[in-house]
Structure formats: structure tokens, C-alpha cells
Amino acid sequence: MEWEKAQRHLAVLQWAVPALTAGVLVLNALHGEQQRPEQQGQGMLRRAVSPLAMAGGNGLAAVRRACHHGPMTSHC
């Protein structure tokens, strides 16, 4: 009886693993389509400049002011 139960579980898993893998591949493809490589450079530049713009200056001192006195961001 225990052997038959194990065989049924194995039969289900033999179909479930490829089906779940296919689902992950589809979701990965959809997520990849949402990314626009031509906009990544602009986004990285905007993210790099944002502490400077918040601090109202340029250079390392402005970045430090923005990090310690501005809103909490992931930059610091």
C-alpha cells in the first residue's frame, strides 16, 4: 500500500516539476519584456544624481549632506 502511494506521488511530481518550470520561464520572459534597456542608463544617472540634487550642490559634501539630513534612501 505504501509503495503504491509513493508511485502516485512520483507520477504527479513528474508532471508538476516541468509545469512549474515552464511557469517560471514564462514569468521570467514577461518580466524581461517590461525592462527597457534604453532607459536603464537614464535611470542609473538619475539615481546617481539624486543625492546631489537633494543637497543643492555638487561634490562629496553634498552627497554626505543628502545622506545624513535628507530622506532615507538606499544610496547611503
Biopython code that builds the backbone (N, CA, C, O; Angstrom):
import numpy as np
from Bio.PDB.StructureBuilder import StructureBuilder

atoms = [
    (1, "MET", "N", (0.824, -1.188, 0.000)),
    (1, "MET", "CA", (0.000, 0.000, 0.000)),
    (1, "MET", "C", (0.876, 1.262, 0.000)),
    (1, "MET", "O", (0.623, 2.193, -0.765)),
    (2, "GLU", "N", (1.895, 1.290, 0.850)),
    (2, "GLU", "CA", (2.784, 2.446, 0.935)),
    (2, "GLU", "C", (3.544, 2.649, -0.386)),
    (2, "GLU", "O", (3.799, 3.779, -0.801)),
    (3, "TRP", "N", (3.896, 1.549, -1.027)),
    (3, "TRP", "CA", (4.618, 1.611, -2.288)),
    (3, "TRP", "C", (3.746, 2.247, -3.380)),
    (3, "TRP", "O", (4.243, 3.048, -4.171)),
    (4, "GLU", "N", (2.468, 1.903, -3.430)),
    (4, "GLU", "CA", (1.542, 2.456, -4.422)),
    (4, "GLU", "C", (1.354, 3.957, -4.211)),
    (4, "GLU", "O", (1.261, 4.720, -5.173)),
    (5, "LYS", "N", (1.300, 4.369, -2.956)),
    (5, "LYS", "CA", (1.149, 5.788, -2.637)),
    (5, "LYS", "C", (2.381, 6.567, -3.105)),
    (5, "LYS", "O", (2.253, 7.666, -3.644)),
    (6, "ALA", "N", (3.546, 6.011, -2.905)),
    (6, "ALA", "CA", (4.782, 6.651, -3.340)),
    (6, "ALA", "C", (4.838, 6.747, -4.856)),
    (6, "ALA", "O", (5.301, 7.753, -5.394)),
    (7, "GLN", "N", (4.379, 5.728, -5.545)),
    (7, "GLN", "CA", (4.370, 5.755, -7.009)),
    (7, "GLN", "C", (3.414, 6.825, -7.539)),
    (7, "GLN", "O", (3.719, 7.492, -8.527)),
    (8, "ARG", "N", (2.261, 6.992, -6.889)),
    (8, "ARG", "CA", (1.317, 8.033, -7.308)),
    (8, "ARG", "C", (1.919, 9.415, -7.114)),
    (8, "ARG", "O", (1.785, 10.283, -7.976)),
    (9, "HIS", "N", (2.583, 9.620, -5.980)),
    (9, "HIS", "CA", (3.238, 10.904, -5.716)),
    (9, "HIS", "C", (4.318, 11.189, -6.757)),
    (9, "HIS", "O", (4.451, 12.316, -7.234)),
    (10, "LEU", "N", (5.071, 10.176, -7.096)),
    (10, "LEU", "CA", (6.121, 10.331, -8.098)),
    (10, "LEU", "C", (5.527, 10.687, -9.455)),
    (10, "LEU", "O", (6.062, 11.538, -10.166)),
    (11, "ALA", "N", (4.415, 10.035, -9.817)),
    (11, "ALA", "CA", (3.771, 10.321, -11.101)),
    (11, "ALA", "C", (3.285, 11.771, -11.152)),
    (11, "ALA", "O", (3.402, 12.425, -12.188)),
    (12, "VAL", "N", (2.746, 12.273, -10.050)),
    (12, "VAL", "CA", (2.279, 13.656, -10.001)),
    (12, "VAL", "C", (3.469, 14.607, -10.098)),
    (12, "VAL", "O", (3.423, 15.594, -10.832)),
    (13, "LEU", "N", (4.519, 14.310, -9.365)),
    (13, "LEU", "CA", (5.684, 15.187, -9.381)),
    (13, "LEU", "C", (6.381, 15.202, -10.744)),
    (13, "LEU", "O", (6.962, 16.216, -11.130)),
    (14, "GLN", "N", (6.328, 14.099, -11.463)),
    (14, "GLN", "CA", (6.947, 14.052, -12.778)),
    (14, "GLN", "C", (6.269, 14.995, -13.759)),
    (14, "GLN", "O", (6.881, 15.412, -14.742)),
    (15, "TRP", "N", (5.012, 15.333, -13.503)),
    (15, "TRP", "CA", (4.324, 16.329, -14.315)),
    (15, "TRP", "C", (4.403, 17.715, -13.693)),
    (15, "TRP", "O", (4.463, 18.713, -14.411)),
    (16, "ALA", "N", (4.404, 17.787, -12.389)),
    (16, "ALA", "CA", (4.374, 19.086, -11.713)),
    (16, "ALA", "C", (5.683, 19.861, -11.882)),
    (16, "ALA", "O", (5.658, 21.075, -12.084)),
    (17, "VAL", "N", (6.805, 19.183, -11.802)),
    (17, "VAL", "CA", (8.096, 19.877, -11.891)),
    (17, "VAL", "C", (8.271, 20.553, -13.253)),
    (17, "VAL", "O", (8.617, 21.734, -13.285)),
    (18, "PRO", "N", (8.052, 19.873, -14.371)),
    (18, "PRO", "CA", (8.172, 20.573, -15.656)),
    (18, "PRO", "C", (7.139, 21.687, -15.830)),
    (18, "PRO", "O", (7.441, 22.722, -16.424)),
    (19, "ALA", "N", (5.921, 21.480, -15.315)),
    (19, "ALA", "CA", (4.886, 22.508, -15.431)),
    (19, "ALA", "C", (5.282, 23.758, -14.639)),
    (19, "ALA", "O", (5.122, 24.876, -15.130)),
    (20, "LEU", "N", (5.789, 23.580, -13.437)),
    (20, "LEU", "CA", (6.221, 24.730, -12.636)),
    (20, "LEU", "C", (7.434, 25.412, -13.273)),
    (20, "LEU", "O", (7.542, 26.638, -13.248)),
    (21, "THR", "N", (8.329, 24.632, -13.833)),
    (21, "THR", "CA", (9.493, 25.204, -14.510)),
    (21, "THR", "C", (9.046, 26.049, -15.704)),
    (21, "THR", "O", (9.574, 27.139, -15.927)),
    (22, "ALA", "N", (8.095, 25.557, -16.454)),
    (22, "ALA", "CA", (7.575, 26.310, -17.599)),
    (22, "ALA", "C", (6.924, 27.607, -17.120)),
    (22, "ALA", "O", (7.085, 28.654, -17.748)),
    (23, "GLY", "N", (6.197, 27.540, -16.019)),
    (23, "GLY", "CA", (5.583, 28.748, -15.464)),
    (23, "GLY", "C", (6.615, 29.783, -15.070)),
    (23, "GLY", "O", (6.428, 30.974, -15.318)),
    (24, "VAL", "N", (7.689, 29.347, -14.466)),
    (24, "VAL", "CA", (8.762, 30.271, -14.077)),
    (24, "VAL", "C", (9.399, 30.888, -15.314)),
    (24, "VAL", "O", (9.700, 32.082, -15.322)),
    (25, "LEU", "N", (9.608, 30.094, -16.357)),
    (25, "LEU", "CA", (10.191, 30.619, -17.596)),
    (25, "LEU", "C", (9.283, 31.663, -18.241)),
    (25, "LEU", "O", (9.764, 32.681, -18.738)),
    (26, "VAL", "N", (7.981, 31.416, -18.234)),
    (26, "VAL", "CA", (7.038, 32.376, -18.808)),
    (26, "VAL", "C", (7.052, 33.674, -18.014)),
    (26, "VAL", "O", (7.087, 34.758, -18.596)),
    (27, "LEU", "N", (7.025, 33.569, -16.684)),
    (27, "LEU", "CA", (7.058, 34.774, -15.859)),
    (27, "LEU", "C", (8.361, 35.541, -16.050)),
    (27, "LEU", "O", (8.363, 36.772, -16.072)),
    (28, "ASN", "N", (9.466, 34.818, -16.186)),
    (28, "ASN", "CA", (10.755, 35.456, -16.415)),
    (28, "ASN", "C", (10.753, 36.199, -17.750)),
    (28, "ASN", "O", (11.273, 37.311, -17.840)),
    (29, "ALA", "N", (10.181, 35.602, -18.771)),
    (29, "ALA", "CA", (10.111, 36.256, -20.082)),
    (29, "ALA", "C", (9.239, 37.502, -20.017)),
    (29, "ALA", "O", (9.587, 38.534, -20.589)),
    (30, "LEU", "N", (8.110, 37.412, -19.325)),
    (30, "LEU", "CA", (7.235, 38.585, -19.192)),
    (30, "LEU", "C", (7.938, 39.697, -18.431)),
    (30, "LEU", "O", (7.843, 40.865, -18.806)),
    (31, "HIS", "N", (8.632, 39.345, -17.378)),
    (31, "HIS", "CA", (9.352, 40.349, -16.591)),
    (31, "HIS", "C", (10.471, 40.981, -17.421)),
    (31, "HIS", "O", (10.704, 42.186, -17.332)),
    (32, "GLY", "N", (11.147, 40.189, -18.208)),
    (32, "GLY", "CA", (12.208, 40.703, -19.061)),
    (32, "GLY", "C", (11.681, 41.671, -20.110)),
    (32, "GLY", "O", (12.375, 42.613, -20.492)),
    (33, "GLU", "N", (10.463, 41.443, -20.577)),
    (33, "GLU", "CA", (9.866, 42.333, -21.561)),
    (33, "GLU", "C", (9.541, 43.700, -20.957)),
    (33, "GLU", "O", (9.486, 44.694, -21.680)),
    (34, "GLN", "N", (9.330, 43.761, -19.666)),
    (34, "GLN", "CA", (8.979, 45.015, -19.022)),
    (34, "GLN", "C", (10.192, 45.918, -18.841)),
    (34, "GLN", "O", (10.033, 47.121, -18.634)),
    (35, "GLN", "N", (11.376, 45.376, -18.912)),
    (35, "GLN", "CA", (12.577, 46.179, -18.768)),
    (35, "GLN", "C", (12.933, 46.791, -20.113)),
    (35, "GLN", "O", (12.889, 46.119, -21.144)),
    (36, "ARG", "N", (13.281, 48.051, -20.094)),
    (36, "ARG", "CA", (13.657, 48.745, -21.323)),
    (36, "ARG", "C", (15.131, 49.122, -21.229)),
    (36, "ARG", "O", (15.475, 50.071, -20.524)),
    (37, "PRO", "N", (16.001, 48.404, -21.919)),
    (37, "PRO", "CA", (17.438, 48.663, -21.804)),
    (37, "PRO", "C", (17.819, 50.098, -22.156)),
    (37, "PRO", "O", (18.761, 50.641, -21.579)),
    (38, "GLU", "N", (17.104, 50.721, -23.095)),
    (38, "GLU", "CA", (17.461, 52.081, -23.473)),
    (38, "GLU", "C", (17.189, 53.081, -22.356)),
    (38, "GLU", "O", (17.727, 54.188, -22.378)),
    (39, "GLN", "N", (16.367, 52.712, -21.384)),
    (39, "GLN", "CA", (16.069, 53.610, -20.273)),
    (39, "GLN", "C", (16.902, 53.310, -19.030)),
    (39, "GLN", "O", (16.850, 54.066, -18.060)),
    (40, "GLN", "N", (17.660, 52.231, -19.044)),
    (40, "GLN", "CA", (18.449, 51.878, -17.864)),
    (40, "GLN", "C", (19.533, 52.904, -17.594)),
    (40, "GLN", "O", (19.788, 53.239, -16.437)),
    (41, "GLY", "N", (20.174, 53.408, -18.630)),
    (41, "GLY", "CA", (21.221, 54.407, -18.450)),
    (41, "GLY", "C", (20.678, 55.675, -17.830)),
    (41, "GLY", "O", (21.298, 56.247, -16.934)),
    (42, "GLN", "N", (19.514, 56.121, -18.304)),
    (42, "GLN", "CA", (18.890, 57.314, -17.740)),
    (42, "GLN", "C", (18.532, 57.102, -16.271)),
    (42, "GLN", "O", (18.729, 57.992, -15.444)),
    (43, "GLY", "N", (18.010, 55.931, -15.957)),
    (43, "GLY", "CA", (17.622, 55.641, -14.577)),
    (43, "GLY", "C", (18.821, 55.597, -13.643)),
    (43, "GLY", "O", (18.760, 56.098, -12.520)),
    (44, "MET", "N", (19.911, 54.998, -14.107)),
    (44, "MET", "CA", (21.117, 54.936, -13.266)),
    (44, "MET", "C", (21.687, 56.335, -13.054)),
    (44, "MET", "O", (22.130, 56.665, -11.954)),
    (45, "LEU", "N", (21.679, 57.156, -14.102)),
    (45, "LEU", "CA", (22.181, 58.520, -13.967)),
    (45, "LEU", "C", (21.296, 59.321, -13.019)),
    (45, "LEU", "O", (21.800, 60.055, -12.170)),
    (46, "ARG", "N", (19.984, 59.183, -13.161)),
    (46, "ARG", "CA", (19.054, 59.891, -12.276)),
    (46, "ARG", "C", (19.257, 59.470, -10.822)),
    (46, "ARG", "O", (19.221, 60.305, -9.919)),
    (47, "ARG", "N", (19.467, 58.187, -10.601)),
    (47, "ARG", "CA", (19.678, 57.682, -9.252)),
    (47, "ARG", "C", (20.995, 58.189, -8.671)),
    (47, "ARG", "O", (21.082, 58.490, -7.480)),
    (48, "ALA", "N", (22.013, 58.282, -9.515)),
    (48, "ALA", "CA", (23.318, 58.747, -9.045)),
    (48, "ALA", "C", (23.301, 60.234, -8.735)),
    (48, "ALA", "O", (23.999, 60.681, -7.825)),
    (49, "VAL", "N", (22.516, 61.007, -9.475)),
    (49, "VAL", "CA", (22.472, 62.457, -9.313)),
    (49, "VAL", "C", (21.505, 62.873, -8.212)),
    (49, "VAL", "O", (21.638, 63.976, -7.683)),
    (50, "SER", "N", (20.549, 62.046, -7.851)),
    (50, "SER", "CA", (19.505, 62.457, -6.917)),
    (50, "SER", "C", (20.035, 62.950, -5.567)),
    (50, "SER", "O", (19.482, 63.924, -5.057)),
    (51, "PRO", "N", (21.062, 62.358, -4.949)),
    (51, "PRO", "CA", (21.557, 62.936, -3.694)),
    (51, "PRO", "C", (22.123, 64.335, -3.903)),
    (51, "PRO", "O", (21.999, 65.190, -3.026)),
    (52, "LEU", "N", (22.743, 64.579, -5.059)),
    (52, "LEU", "CA", (23.293, 65.906, -5.339)),
    (52, "LEU", "C", (22.178, 66.927, -5.491)),
    (52, "LEU", "O", (22.283, 68.044, -4.983)),
    (53, "ALA", "N", (21.121, 66.555, -6.180)),
    (53, "ALA", "CA", (20.016, 67.482, -6.381)),
    (53, "ALA", "C", (19.314, 67.780, -5.059)),
    (53, "ALA", "O", (18.914, 68.918, -4.815)),
    (54, "MET", "N", (19.163, 66.776, -4.210)),
    (54, "MET", "CA", (18.502, 66.982, -2.918)),
    (54, "MET", "C", (19.340, 67.882, -2.023)),
    (54, "MET", "O", (18.780, 68.667, -1.258)),
    (55, "ALA", "N", (20.662, 67.795, -2.094)),
    (55, "ALA", "CA", (21.530, 68.563, -1.215)),
    (55, "ALA", "C", (21.758, 69.971, -1.735)),
    (55, "ALA", "O", (22.271, 70.825, -1.011)),
    (56, "GLY", "N", (21.385, 70.221, -2.970)),
    (56, "GLY", "CA", (21.548, 71.546, -3.529)),
    (56, "GLY", "C", (22.986, 71.899, -3.830)),
    (56, "GLY", "O", (23.367, 73.062, -3.698)),
    (57, "GLY", "N", (23.779, 70.960, -4.221)),
    (57, "GLY", "CA", (25.174, 71.252, -4.530)),
    (57, "GLY", "C", (25.784, 70.132, -5.317)),
    (57, "GLY", "O", (25.089, 69.269, -5.854)),
    (58, "ASN", "N", (27.104, 70.156, -5.380)),
    (58, "ASN", "CA", (27.786, 69.066, -6.059)),
    (58, "ASN", "C", (28.999, 68.673, -5.239)),
    (58, "ASN", "O", (29.422, 69.407, -4.346)),
    (59, "GLY", "N", (29.533, 67.556, -5.534)),
    (59, "GLY", "CA", (30.694, 67.076, -4.807)),
    (59, "GLY", "C", (30.320, 66.164, -3.661)),
    (59, "GLY", "O", (29.141, 65.938, -3.386)),
    (60, "LEU", "N", (31.328, 65.646, -3.000)),
    (60, "LEU", "CA", (31.143, 64.677, -1.929)),
    (60, "LEU", "C", (30.422, 65.265, -0.726)),
    (60, "LEU", "O", (29.636, 64.566, -0.086)),
    (61, "ALA", "N", (30.666, 66.524, -0.400)),
    (61, "ALA", "CA", (29.999, 67.141, 0.752)),
    (61, "ALA", "C", (28.491, 67.184, 0.543)),
    (61, "ALA", "O", (27.735, 66.967, 1.490)),
    (62, "ALA", "N", (28.040, 67.458, -0.672)),
    (62, "ALA", "CA", (26.610, 67.499, -0.953)),
    (62, "ALA", "C", (25.988, 66.115, -0.802)),
    (62, "ALA", "O", (24.872, 65.977, -0.302)),
    (63, "VAL", "N", (26.711, 65.106, -1.235)),
    (63, "VAL", "CA", (26.207, 63.741, -1.097)),
    (63, "VAL", "C", (26.094, 63.384, 0.379)),
    (63, "VAL", "O", (25.106, 62.779, 0.795)),
    (64, "ARG", "N", (27.085, 63.749, 1.169)),
    (64, "ARG", "CA", (27.026, 63.465, 2.610)),
    (64, "ARG", "C", (25.863, 64.188, 3.264)),
    (64, "ARG", "O", (25.167, 63.608, 4.099)),
    (65, "ARG", "N", (25.637, 65.455, 2.898)),
    (65, "ARG", "CA", (24.504, 66.195, 3.466)),
    (65, "ARG", "C", (23.197, 65.515, 3.112)),
    (65, "ARG", "O", (22.310, 65.385, 3.955)),
    (66, "ALA", "N", (23.077, 65.083, 1.874)),
    (66, "ALA", "CA", (21.841, 64.439, 1.438)),
    (66, "ALA", "C", (21.631, 63.125, 2.167)),
    (66, "ALA", "O", (20.501, 62.783, 2.517)),
    (67, "CYS", "N", (22.698, 62.391, 2.397)),
    (67, "CYS", "CA", (22.574, 61.085, 3.041)),
    (67, "CYS", "C", (22.247, 61.215, 4.525)),
    (67, "CYS", "O", (21.517, 60.390, 5.074)),
    (68, "HIS", "N", (22.780, 62.241, 5.175)),
    (68, "HIS", "CA", (22.603, 62.342, 6.618)),
    (68, "HIS", "C", (21.425, 63.214, 7.019)),
    (68, "HIS", "O", (20.901, 63.075, 8.124)),
    (69, "HIS", "N", (21.001, 64.110, 6.136)),
    (69, "HIS", "CA", (19.939, 65.034, 6.535)),
    (69, "HIS", "C", (18.709, 64.920, 5.652)),
    (69, "HIS", "O", (17.658, 65.466, 5.988)),
    (70, "GLY", "N", (18.815, 64.234, 4.551)),
    (70, "GLY", "CA", (17.674, 64.105, 3.635)),
    (70, "GLY", "C", (16.856, 62.883, 3.973)),
    (70, "GLY", "O", (17.121, 62.203, 4.964)),
    (71, "PRO", "N", (15.856, 62.600, 3.145)),
    (71, "PRO", "CA", (15.041, 61.407, 3.366)),
    (71, "PRO", "C", (15.905, 60.148, 3.239)),
    (71, "PRO", "O", (16.910, 60.136, 2.529)),
    (72, "MET", "N", (15.495, 59.108, 3.931)),
    (72, "MET", "CA", (16.239, 57.857, 3.894)),
    (72, "MET", "C", (16.103, 57.242, 2.511)),
    (72, "MET", "O", (14.995, 57.035, 2.016)),
    (73, "THR", "N", (17.218, 56.958, 1.906)),
    (73, "THR", "CA", (17.222, 56.311, 0.601)),
    (73, "THR", "C", (18.205, 55.152, 0.653)),
    (73, "THR", "O", (18.919, 54.956, 1.636)),
    (74, "SER", "N", (18.220, 54.403, -0.417)),
    (74, "SER", "CA", (19.139, 53.260, -0.486)),
    (74, "SER", "C", (20.524, 53.685, -0.954)),
    (74, "SER", "O", (21.402, 52.833, -1.099)),
    (75, "HIS", "N", (20.749, 54.971, -1.196)),
    (75, "HIS", "CA", (22.041, 55.435, -1.705)),
    (75, "HIS", "C", (23.110, 55.431, -0.641)),
    (75, "HIS", "O", (24.291, 55.317, -0.968)),
    (76, "CYS", "N", (22.744, 55.551, 0.616)),
    (76, "CYS", "CA", (23.737, 55.765, 1.672)),
    (76, "CYS", "C", (23.895, 54.547, 2.549)),
    (76, "CYS", "O", (24.693, 54.560, 3.487)),
]
sb = StructureBuilder()
sb.init_structure("model")
sb.init_model(0)
sb.init_chain("A")
sb.init_seg("    ")
for serial, (resi, resn, name, xyz) in enumerate(atoms, 1):
    if name == "N":
        sb.init_residue(resn, " ", resi, " ")
    sb.init_atom(name, np.array(xyz, "f"), 0.0, 1.0, " ", f" {name:<3s}", serial, name[0])
structure = sb.get_structure()
